[in-house]
Amino acid sequence: MNLSYWEIKTWFTKVDFTIVGSGIVGLTSALWLKNRFPKSNILILEKGVLPQGASTKNAGFACFGSLSEIIDDLQSHSEQDVLSLVKKRVDGLSLLRETLGDTSINYKELGGYELFPKENEELFNTCTEQQNNINKLLNPVFKDDVFSFKENSFNFKNIKSEYSFNKFEGQINTGKMMSELLKKVLSLGVKIINSCVVESFSEDLNTVKIKTNHIEFQTSKLLIATNGFASRLIDEAVKPARAQVLITKPIKDLHIKGTFHLDRGYYYFRNIDNRILFGGGRHLDFKTEETEEFNETERIQNSLETILKETILPDTDFEIDHRWSGIMGVGKQKNAIVKQLGNNVYCGVRLGGMGIAIGSIVGKELADLIE
């Protein structure tokens, strides 16, 4: 790109903080940096026309983990670690709602449900047996029982007659959330450049040199908030994980309200604008879904449609309106990576599919690393 003198002086000169990624983490870190350093010059670089990755492509679940997910986490994490994970998600959701307001993001606490496939007797029994233990574990955070069991009042088919219910779970409008975050950040004078890919960076004692597909420039501090795409720039234990999603056309008299988890959370669906938004299925082909490509696969899309037809909407005619995919950042551990990487380089990545829940608090922690 042949940039003018004015463009170079206005956007790429005397940059205090450069943030890579304009998702939840990147935008929130910019808000907190402006709060701490009001006169700072902050530049956000985004490789997409809109925020890429998962921030504008997720299902809009304001959740902190289903009953089976938490039980599963206890197989690889200590009780204290799991409690800390859940608390961070709860605190993150509170920070998001406090920052943007419930009305502006269409927050609705309709409750969350976990459905158990009829043939998976072992999973259902494990969850019913462990429910009281999990409620006891989470009591320090919620001061109340989180999980109970309810009858299948939504008339789903091919599932157990009871499902787990979580009264604290909610849903948001992802598009409105990101629009409000962008509005807040831009109102503070933060600059955002879209379709700008960071190809590499190098640093010395006081500055970081950034090479993009358009220009090379220097910044005092570099913050990497690219989550699933982090491995392009840094060597940390995070890899991409694609999540495929579809949404139906409006359904007359849709009776399903809430957020729903199925098969240990690998499938998830919700109501939105009289439609069903349904995603997941990456456990059907983990290796293929470990990708940065925004595509859909026949295998997973067919699985989503089959479950829609046979389980979620068995007696209802529906049509698919749209399909898409998002890229998450995952790893063997579920805690996010928020750390200083060099003299003036920092990162906040690996949100583990919990971007809505922890994105705000990871963004704040990332900004707080700056001294």
JOPE-V951738 format. One record per helix or strand of 3 or more residues. SS is the DSSP state (~ for helix, > for strand). FROM is the first residue (numbers start at 1). LEN is the number of residues. Records with the same first field share a line. If there is no record, write none. Layout:
# JOPE-V951738
SS=FROM-LEN / FROM-LEN
This chain:
# JOPE-V951738
~=5-7 / 24-13 / 67-7 / 79-22 / 121-22 / 174-14 / 227-6 / 282-3 / 286-4 / 298-15 / 355-14
>=15-6 / 42-4 / 112-4 / 147-5 / 162-5 / 191-3 / 198-6 / 208-5 / 216-9 / 239-10 / 259-4 / 267-6 / 275-6 / 320-11 / 337-4 / 345-5
